[in-house]
Amino acid sequence: MGNKEFDFIIIGSGIAGLYTALLAKETGTVLILTKGSLDECNTKYAQGGIAAPIGHGDSPQLHYDDTMAAGAGLCDPEAVRILTEEAGDRIADLIDLGVPFDTQFGAVALTREAAHSVPRILHAGGDATGERIEVTLSRAVRSSHRITIMEHFLATDIIVRDGVACGVRAFDSSVGSWEEFKSSNIILATGGAGRLFKLTTNPEIATGDGIALAYRAGAEITDMEFIQFHPTAVRFPGVPPFLISEAVRGEGGLLRDVEGRRFMPDYTPDAELAPRDIVARGTVAQMRKTESDRVFIDVTHLPRKTITTRFPTIYRFCLDHGLDITKGMIPVAPAAHYMMGGVRTNAYGETNIEGLFACGEVACTGVHGANRLASNSLMEVLVFSKRIIERAGGRAPSPPRKSNMDIHSGLKARDSRGIATPLRLAILQSLMWDDAGIIRSKEKLEEAGAVLAAWHSTLGTATDRPYYELCNMVLVGRLMIEAALIREESRGAHFRTDFPEPNPAWEKHIVFKNTNA
Ligand SMILES: Cc1cc2nc3c(=O)[nH]c(=O)nc-3n(C[C@H](O)[C@H](O)[C@H](O)COP(=O)(O)OP(=O)(O)OC[C@H]3O[C@@H](n4cnc5c(N)ncnc54)[C@H](O)[C@@H]3O)c2cc1C
């Protein structure tokens, strides 16, 4: 192998990794480490679009208000202000890079999604927004001689010396050996952790690795109890959950139970357009009431042309599985979708470890609070990637994020005697889904926490990618469960039957920091 020292090391090749790499190459050499092929990521599955307050009648203030309302008291106002004020410029950057957003009457087309007060979602290829962004950015990355791409390299450790991040250890899974790379700017862009749950819209790469790497290195991890469950993932027998975008409800799709009855107005006046957590819980309640494992989303009343042009991917996917959605209702159920928490950063993507940055779904910038507003995540990536590269060049000390928080020094030991330790991914996923999913309680969380604690204490040394991922998932699962146990209230995406109401005393963040790092 040639040079092992770079000005920037970026871990991950979704929108966060690719966009940051394209900005970083203007100031130095860049290495992208990615554990699969370059195009394996959550980003390419994003359907609905990307939020920006650029339409008539919209403003950064309105976008700010909607984001703060969805976040249920836990958004960082400064981060949201930055997001909503810088969004328009980042859209202009994407257009310059060649992202082909859909247009209508000569202007960028905008649609509305749940909990947005006006249409502000840009989309591309109808419902193929993420794929169009990923293809455009990866083409630009591949054609730059200043960016080195290493595919099938799984980052396993952040190397920290004297409190400063200075390198990355990575496992080359194509040959089974380890390499070390040096840099004084290391950017985690490893995405989310949906694969911890039995039902998820996320692809296989979403195993929470970045959280585990950062935690082991001594970075602060926060808001891990807030997992967004999407209310509408397709439920076809034997087919992994496939997302039916929020935009389908935005365009007039209605939720009906197995008896064909529209039920969301029974739960909230906003009905299908309420925030995701409310629609997901309403859906679970209705599934229980009707003793069914599904509900339906109905678009049969919409014009055929609207369906086929606005949602060509969904239309084609369902047709391939024998359902013409212009004529029949789509069976759906909730699935784990997005991780609001992550590696705690300030407004420049800096973590508490000098030289270590985080952006994208792995990061917690404070934008989403207890619940993400639909289509804010792709925009969050662009806004904060840009700020990381501005900051990494200067390296001036920047203010830490101000927020009300409780710091927990590590994971508590839990009694694990008598619990078998079959380290099986499927068991972990079922456990997280059943005991730490949409509806939680102290009893269930403690049970799941004890199982994972027992597994954690017996994990051996990993020597292949699946085992590395499993070890990371056990650690990340423990952080999620511990946070969900500590937060004795219900807020945003976190719901506990034993504490069903929000409690003003809990308007603060739970932060974990590994004191043994
Ligand atoms: C089905 C679906 C639909 C969505 N729709 C929307 C939408 O319409 N609008 C919106 O704003 N958001 C949407 N989201 C969320 C959004 O797509 C993601 O939050 C966003 O794409 C995350 O980008 P990222 O770059 O942070 O992570 P990803 O795109 O997931 O990329 C992570 C990268 O890190 C790599 N990686 C992970 N671990 C390691 C490791 N240890 N070593 C090396 N590489 C590693 C992965 O291989 C991957 O390349 C959707 C998500 C899904 C799943």
The ligand as a Gaussian input file, in Angstrom:
#p B3LYP/6-31G(d) Opt

LIG

0 1
 C      -35.661000       3.927000       3.186000
 C      -35.180000       5.261000       3.675000
 C      -35.766000       6.426000       3.224000
 C      -35.329000       7.671000       3.653000
 N      -35.891000       8.800000       3.148000
 C      -35.387000      10.018000       3.508000
 C      -35.856000      11.207000       2.893000
 O      -36.713000      11.170000       2.020000
 N      -35.324000      12.385000       3.302000
 C      -34.363000      12.472000       4.271000
 O      -33.912000      13.580000       4.611000
 N      -33.884000      11.344000       4.845000
 C      -34.361000      10.137000       4.484000
 N      -33.861000       8.999000       5.068000
 C      -32.759000       9.127000       6.015000
 C      -31.490000       9.434000       5.239000
 O      -31.478000       8.708000       4.038000
 C      -30.250000       9.085000       6.030000
 O      -30.324000       9.645000       7.310000
 C      -29.008000       9.611000       5.354000
 O      -28.962000       9.144000       4.029000
 C      -27.783000       9.175000       6.115000
 O      -26.660000       9.506000       5.353000
 P      -25.232000       9.162000       5.937000
 O      -24.252000       9.559000       4.893000
 O      -25.106000       9.724000       7.293000
 O      -25.258000       7.568000       6.113000
 P      -25.390000       6.407000       5.029000
 O      -25.977000       6.893000       3.778000
 O      -26.059000       5.271000       5.697000
 O      -23.874000       6.007000       4.766000
 C      -23.091000       5.395000       5.779000
 C      -21.835000       4.869000       5.144000
 O      -20.906000       4.450000       6.144000
 C      -20.364000       3.182000       5.801000
 N      -19.918000       2.544000       7.053000
 C      -20.672000       2.239000       8.136000
 N      -19.881000       1.701000       9.099000
 C      -18.616000       1.685000       8.612000
 C      -17.362000       1.241000       9.118000
 N      -17.231000       0.688000      10.340000
 N      -16.258000       1.361000       8.338000
 C      -16.353000       1.895000       7.084000
 N      -17.526000       2.316000       6.545000
 C      -18.634000       2.217000       7.304000
 C      -21.503000       2.495000       5.096000
 O      -21.075000       1.403000       4.332000
 C      -22.049000       3.647000       4.249000
 O      -21.287000       3.815000       3.089000
 C      -34.289000       7.742000       4.629000
 C      -33.699000       6.573000       5.095000
 C      -34.131000       5.336000       4.617000
 C      -33.471000       4.089000       5.126000

